[in-house]
Amino acid sequence: MAPERPPRPVTRLRRLIPALLALAWLALGAFAGPYAGKLSEVASNDGSAFLPSSAESTEVNELRAAFDETDAVPAIIVAERDGGLDAADLDYLESASAALAALPFNAGPPIPPQLSDGADPEAAQMIVLIGAGAEASDAVEEIRSVLEDGRPDGLDVLVTGQAAFGADLGAAFGGVDGLLLLVAAAVVAVILALVYRSPLLPVLVLLSCGFALAAASAAVYVLADAGVIDLNGQSQGILSILVFGAATDYALLLVARFREELGAGADRFGAVRRALRATIEPIAASAGTVVLGVLCLLFSQLESNRGLGPVAAIGIGASFLAATTFLPAVLALFGRAAFWPRRTGAERAGSRLWSGVAALVRRRPRAVWLTTAAGLVIAAAFMTQLKADGTTQTEVFLTDVDSVAGQEVLAEHFDAGSGAPAVIVADAGSLDAVLAAAEVDGVAEASAKTDASGRVVEADGLVEVEAVLEDAPDSDAAMATVERLREAVHAVDGANALVGGPTAIQLDTLTVSERDRTVIIPIVLAVILLVLMLLLRSILAPLLLTATVVLSFGATMGVSALVFNHLFGFPGADPTVVLFGFVFLVALGIDYNIFLMTRVREESARLGTRAGTLRGLVATGGVITSAGVVLAATFSALAVLPILFLAQIAFVVAFGVLLDTVIVRSLLVPALTFDIGKAVWWPSRLSRVRPLSRE
């Protein structure tokens, strides 16, 4: 008997490379994993920091530096008792004021208790200025702790104001590191278990997602810590969801082709090689499209939007790397065992469902695309009912928080804007004229800032005027007042007056958001259209695909308007919801068209466009539907955070992705392609080449 030959070097190398790749990712995961839980340390939720330097409220903040007040953030304490405050309440307020004055973060002595009007005042307010260098959320927590000490029974004491809103917002985003990741991972695990009916394969895919998130989190942490990009709670939450959704989508496409190759008789190494070769183009095109789409947010003037662009791009890049290196490596190592207990290759080439859909498209292509297009147009018509002109700060939260309740009490008993006045900075010589001009509707009182002796404070030839607003500082009425105030003081000759403050910041943010929506949406469309033209080597097909995705977006926003207004009862939406919804839906919706049309193009070269369309639809139907369900489910996980914006984005993207997957990609695009025939590839060679089978 001849001695057994030692393994050939090529065979050993085929096994060594996947093992080394898997070990490299394990090491990277061990090093980078902790950064996913540390992103909150470098995230900021301060809206004023996100405005461009050209915004008027930003200019006011910079000019106020001369008065040494720029970084002081007000926390407003409001106490209320039905029927009127009693002597014990007043004693408590005096002792609480003294205790608050002793806290180390005070930018100055707390403003003493101020009672509401009436013979038997029912409420009192105090203002604490939190100085620079103090963490506002920690300071608010300490203030609330101090106020609990000795509080009389029946006296409601709440902390509101700019500092409290920021603290409550930070607490709401506290679930990003824990609850959101847990829900997203659980959703993906359940769906993968249902798709694969295997205990091992979902684990491998989840590991790929986890390593991608670890790598992305480490990169984002380093860049945010260095001040290169801005990170906030919204971007942090979207990063986690986007990585899980995208990495799973790419994994589904690769695994489906790997199983197909194993079923055709290839060994595990050959199957991985062929699967990767067949899917690398659509996966890379998909990732590249989303990356370019989100990077269009760099054209935004809001730093929060600009920051999301590179954050999301890093997440997609990490997902692509993990799906095309780690996952192929472990598939090569496990081979058919990854699908245990199912037998690979026993599956039919196309399910009965997708064969039926393809038969419908073949029999009635024009009726199919006309019907689906008409349905989408009808849904899109309701987009005009979407109230996307901004919401108040108190409407941001979906749960009850102290800062909102305190603002409501404040508005009931005092001038609602007393704790957050509009700030006017003007030349000192024009003070009297500016004070006179500031007496517009909606301003309760306006006064110049004075020192302890009552003299007007001047700095660099400037004076500061505080205009107390009658309405809550985050309300539409307050923003309208600031617009009138700006118009009035700008008209004062030689004053060079500018209006800032919390309400002005919100107004400027809304204005910039509307500008961003108008500018960025056409840029995203142009970029994606160009990518599709390069990928499909055609002009007509990319135009049709882009049009279908835009129509799908319009239908999604129309349905969202109906759901937000009549089912959920939302008060409105920020313009950013439309912008983010468009960027994600168009970029991610094109993904599924890319997955479909690259396979259709591959089959069309062999079978002809019409036969290739049907074959591509059957071959990709199951995997693309699974990918859409995963992405929709992961984005739905954003709704676990009690923030209005994230709940709306969760619904918009989840519904839109399902609409793209089930209607646009399954019916509209295949029916259009089948009806047009080979001309859809114009002007590429495919539109002229005679296929092997009749067109």
Rosetta blueprint (number, residue, H / E / L):
1 M L
2 A L
3 P L
4 E L
5 R L
6 P L
7 P L
8 R L
9 P H
10 V H
11 T H
12 R H
13 L H
14 R H
15 R H
16 L H
17 I H
18 P H
19 A H
20 L H
21 L H
22 A H
23 L H
24 A H
25 W H
26 L H
27 A H
28 L H
29 G H
30 A H
31 F H
32 A H
33 G H
34 P H
35 Y H
36 A H
37 G H
38 K L
39 L H
40 S H
41 E H
42 V H
43 A L
44 S L
45 N L
46 D L
47 G H
48 S H
49 A H
50 F H
51 L L
52 P L
53 S L
54 S L
55 A L
56 E H
57 S H
58 T H
59 E H
60 V H
61 N H
62 E H
63 L H
64 R H
65 A H
66 A H
67 F H
68 D L
69 E L
70 T L
71 D L
72 A L
73 V E
74 P E
75 A E
76 I E
77 I E
78 V E
79 A E
80 E E
81 R L
82 D L
83 G L
84 G L
85 L L
86 D L
87 A H
88 A H
89 D H
90 L H
91 D H
92 Y H
93 L H
94 E H
95 S H
96 A H
97 S H
98 A H
99 A H
100 L H
101 A H
102 A L
103 L L
104 P L
105 F L
106 N E
107 A L
108 G L
109 P L
110 P L
111 I E
112 P E
113 P E
114 Q E
115 L E
116 S L
117 D L
118 G L
119 A L
120 D L
121 P L
122 E L
123 A E
124 A E
125 Q E
126 M E
127 I E
128 V E
129 L E
130 I E
131 G L
132 A L
133 G L
134 A L
135 E L
136 A H
137 S H
138 D H
139 A H
140 V H
141 E H
142 E H
143 I H
144 R H
145 S H
146 V H
147 L H
148 E H
149 D L
150 G L
151 R L
152 P L
153 D L
154 G L
155 L L
156 D E
157 V E
158 L E
159 V E
160 T E
161 G L
162 Q H
163 A H
164 A H
165 F H
166 G H
167 A H
168 D H
169 L H
170 G H
171 A H
172 A H
173 F H
174 G H
175 G H
176 V H
177 D L
178 G L
179 L H
180 L H
181 L H
182 L H
183 V H
184 A H
185 A H
186 A H
187 V H
188 V H
189 A H
190 V H
191 I H
192 L H
193 A H
194 L H
195 V H
196 Y H
197 R L
198 S L
199 P L
200 L L
201 L H
202 P H
203 V H
204 L H
205 V H
206 L H
207 L H
208 S H
209 C H
210 G H
211 F H
212 A H
213 L H
214 A H
215 A H
216 A H
217 S H
218 A H
219 A H
220 V H
221 Y H
222 V H
223 L H
224 A H
225 D H
226 A L
227 G L
228 V L
229 I L
230 D L
231 L L
232 N L
233 G H
234 Q H
235 S H
236 Q H
237 G H
238 I H
239 L H
240 S H
241 I H
242 L H
243 V H
244 F H
245 G H
246 A H
247 A H
248 T H
249 D H
250 Y H
251 A H
252 L H
253 L H
254 L H
255 V H
256 A H
257 R H
258 F H
259 R H
260 E H
261 E H
262 L H
263 G H
264 A L
265 G L
266 A L
267 D L
268 R H
269 F H
270 G H
271 A H
272 V H
273 R H
274 R H
275 A H
276 L H
277 R H
278 A H
279 T H
280 I H
281 E H
282 P H
283 I H
284 A H
285 A H
286 S H
287 A H
288 G H
289 T H
290 V H
291 V H
292 L H
293 G H
294 V H
295 L H
296 C H
297 L H
298 L H
299 F H
300 S L
301 Q L
302 L L
303 E H
304 S H
305 N H
306 R H
307 G H
308 L H
309 G H
310 P H
311 V H
312 A H
313 A H
314 I H
315 G H
316 I H
317 G H
318 A H
319 S H
320 F H
321 L H
322 A H
323 A H
324 T H
325 T H
326 F H
327 L H
328 P H
329 A H
330 V H
331 L H
332 A H
333 L H
334 F H
335 G H
336 R H
337 A H
338 A H
339 F H
340 W L
341 P L
342 R L
343 R L
344 T L
345 G L
346 A L
347 E L
348 R L
349 A L
350 G L
351 S L
352 R H
353 L H
354 W H
355 S H
356 G H
357 V H
358 A H
359 A H
360 L H
361 V H
362 R H
363 R H
364 R L
365 P H
366 R H
367 A H
368 V H
369 W H
370 L H
371 T H
372 T H
373 A H
374 A H
375 G H
376 L H
377 V H
378 I H
379 A H
380 A H
381 A H
382 F H
383 M H
384 T H
385 Q H
386 L L
387 K L
388 A L
389 D L
390 G L
391 T L
392 T L
393 Q H
394 T H
395 E H
396 V L
397 F E
398 L L
399 T L
400 D L
401 V L
402 D H
403 S H
404 V H
405 A H
406 G H
407 Q H
408 E H
409 V H
410 L H
411 A H
412 E H
413 H H
414 F L
415 D L
416 A L
417 G L
418 S L
419 G L
420 A L
421 P L
422 A E
423 V E
424 I E
425 V E
426 A E
427 D E
428 A H
429 G H
430 S H
431 L H
432 D H
433 A H
434 V H
435 L H
436 A H
437 A H
438 A L
439 E L
440 V L
441 D L
442 G L
443 V E
444 A E
445 E E
446 A E
447 S E
448 A E
449 K L
450 T E
451 D L
452 A L
453 S L
454 G L
455 R L
456 V E
457 V L
458 E E
459 A E
460 D L
461 G L
462 L E
463 V E
464 E E
465 V E
466 E E
467 A E
468 V E
469 L E
470 E L
471 D L
472 A L
473 P L
474 D L
475 S L
476 D H
477 A H
478 A H
479 M H
480 A H
481 T H
482 V H
483 E H
484 R H
485 L H
486 R H
487 E H
488 A H
489 V H
490 H H
491 A L
492 V L
493 D L
494 G L
495 A L
496 N L
497 A L
498 L E
499 V E
500 G E
501 G L
502 P H
503 T H
504 A H
505 I H
506 Q H
507 L H
508 D H
509 T H
510 L H
511 T H
512 V H
513 S H
514 E H
515 R H
516 D H
517 R H
518 T H
519 V H
520 I H
521 I H
522 P H
523 I H
524 V H
525 L H
526 A H
527 V H
528 I H
529 L H
530 L H
531 V H
532 L H
533 M H
534 L H
535 L H
536 L H
537 R L
538 S L
539 I L
540 L H
541 A H
542 P H
543 L H
544 L H
545 L H
546 T H
547 A H
548 T H
549 V H
550 V H
551 L H
552 S H
553 F H
554 G H
555 A H
556 T H
557 M H
558 G H
559 V H
560 S H
561 A H
562 L H
563 V H
564 F H
565 N H
566 H H
567 L H
568 F L
569 G L
570 F L
571 P L
572 G L
573 A L
574 D L
575 P H
576 T H
577 V H
578 V H
579 L H
580 F H
581 G H
582 F H
583 V H
584 F H
585 L H
586 V H
587 A H
588 L H
589 G H
590 I H
591 D H
592 Y H
593 N H
594 I H
595 F H
596 L H
597 M H
598 T H
599 R H
600 V H
601 R H
602 E H
603 E H
604 S H
605 A H
606 R H
607 L H
608 G L
609 T H
610 R H
611 A H
612 G H
613 T H
614 L H
615 R H
616 G H
617 L H
618 V H
619 A H
620 T H
621 G H
622 G H
623 V H
624 I H
625 T H
626 S H
627 A H
628 G H
629 V H
630 V H
631 L H
632 A H
633 A H
634 T H
635 F H
636 S H
637 A H
638 L H
639 A H
640 V H
641 L L
642 P L
643 I E
644 L H
645 F H
646 L H
647 A H
648 Q H
649 I H
650 A H
651 F H
652 V H
653 V H
654 A H
655 F H
656 G H
657 V H
658 L H
659 L H
660 D H
661 T H
662 V H
663 I H
664 V H
665 R H
666 S H
667 L H
668 L H
669 V H
670 P H
671 A H
672 L H
673 T H
674 F H
675 D H
676 I H
677 G H
678 K H
679 A H
680 V H
681 W H
682 W L
683 P L
684 S L
685 R H
686 L H
687 S H
688 R L
689 V L
690 R L
691 P L
692 L L
693 S L
694 R L
695 E L
